[in-house]
Amino acid sequence: MHAFATARRMKLITMGFAGDDGGKMAGMSGGLLDYCLTVPTSSIHRIQETHVALYHIMWDMVHTFLQSKSLVEEKSGVSSLESGVK
């Protein structure tokens, strides 16, 4: 939880991965945590499989953004990353 507070002070976007009901992170949305991606099952195997898939998708997205700077450049004063839906 300290990492989320540090990230907030650094003005970074914060994201958590959780399972079941989201635990402590579920109640943090809008505060220290911007996004909480929760896998709504108590099966640890399904939770882990889903988290691994999400990690790979996010990694691919980061590489796409790094290769296409126009996706993250500011336009009309609003970053294209910030104009997305939460």
N, C-alpha and C positions, 0 to 999 in steps of 0.2 A: 504494500500500500504506500510505502514511502517513495517508491519509484514513480507512482502516479503524481504525487505531490511535487516531486522534483521536476517531472516533465511539465506540469502545469506552470511552475515558476519559470521554466524555459520557454513557455508559450508553444509547446508541442501538442499535437493532437494525440490523445491517448485512446488505446483500444485494449480491451481485455477479452480473453477467451475463457469461457466457463462451461460447465455442464449442469445438468439437472435443473435447478431453479436459479442458477447464477450465483448463489452464495452471497458473500459480502459485496462482490462486484456489482450485482444486480441493483443494489440500492445506491450505487455511486453515480449512475448515469446523470449527466447534467452538472455534476460537481467536479470531482477530480477525474472522472472517466467520461470521455466523449461517446464511446461506443462500447457496448458489451455484447459480444457475439456468443449467444448461449445455445447449446445443444440440449433441447428439452427431453432428456432421457436419463435414467439412472444407470444405464449400461455403460460402464467405463470403456468398453471396447468400441461402441458407437461414438462416444465422445472423442476418444483418441483418434479414431479414423477420420472423423469430421474435422478435427483440429488440424490434422496433417494435411488434408485437402485444402483447408483455408490458408495454411501457411504457404503452400505451393502457389495458390492463386495470388496471394498478396505479393510473394516474391516475384512472380511474373509481372504483376502490375507495376511494381517498383522499377523493374528493368525497362518496361515499356515507357514509363514516365521519364526515366533517365535518358532514354534514346530519343524521345520526342519532346524536346523542351517546350514546344508550343502548347503541350497539354497542361503545363504548370505555369506558364507565363500569365501575368496579370493582364486582364482586358477590362476596360471601363471601370477600373478601380476594384474589381472583384476577381479574385483568383479563381480559375476554372475548377480547382479542387474544392474550394469553399462553396461553390454554387450548387454542389450536389445535395441530395436529400439525405438527411440523417435517418 
